[in-house]
């Protein structure tokens, strides 16, 4: 179980690092919002930041609770759910940033 918890922990930390990098990128874009094309709303970027913050909190919660799971299967199910939602979040952010 400890090895499995370490694997999921490493993967969660990796995803948190990507989210942190994405957050810094979006914050930098917001700092230059005066150069946005006419009609572009910074609200989309601010929404992306809120989504990143919320999701980062969920991964942090997972990391703090991973050792309290009763079994590997529970840990795997929770991590898989988070990973699927992470993939959807990254797609949403890609659309927001790409537009």
N, C-alpha and C positions, 0 to 999 in steps of 0.2 A: 504494500500500500504506500509506503514512504516513497519508493521510486516512482510510482504512478503519480503521486501528489507532486513530486518534483518536476515531472514532465509537464503536467498541467500548469504548474506554477511558472515554469520557464516560458511556456507558450503564452500565458496570460500577461506576463511581464513584457514579452515581445509585442503583443498587441497594444498594451498601454504605451509603449514607446512610440509606436506608429501613431497612435491617437495624439500623443503629446506633440509630435513633429507636425502633424496635420493642424493641430490647434495653433501652434506658433505661426505656421504659414498663413492661416486664415486671419489671425490677429495682424500680421504684417500687411495683408491685403486691406484690412479695415483701416489701418493707419494711412493708407494711400487712397482712401475712398473718394477724395476730391477728383481723382483722375479716372473714376469710373465713367463709362459711357452714359449719356443722358438716358434716363428712364431705369437705370439699374438701381435696385434697392439694396441697401446694405443689410436690410432685415433678413434676407436669405442667409447671409454669412453669419449674422448674429444667431440665427436659428441653428445653424450648423454648430456653432460654439456651444450652445445650450445642449444639443444632442451629444456632442463629444463629452461635455462635462458630466452629463447624466450617465452615459455609458461607462466612462472612466470610473465613476463611483461604483457602478455594478461590478466591474472587474476587480476593483479594490476590495469590495465586500467579499467576492469569491476568494481572493487571495487570503483574506483574514480568516475565512471560515473553512478553507480547504482541509485543514487538519481535523476538523470536527465531524467530517462526514463518516457515516457508519460503514460505508463500503465503496469500493472502486466504482461500481456501477452508478451509484448516485453522483459521484464526482464526475464521471464521464458524461452522464446525461446533462448535468448542469453546464459543464464546459461546452458540450456540443451545442446546447441552446444558445449560450452566449456567443459562441463562434458564428453560428448562423445569423444571429442578430447583428453581430459585428460586420459580417459581409454585406448585409443589407444597408447598414449605416454607411459603410465605405462607398457603396454604390450611390446612395443618396447624396453624399458629400461630393462625389465625383460629378454628379449632375449639377449641383449647386455651383461648384467652383468652375466647372467647364462652361457655364453659361455666362 
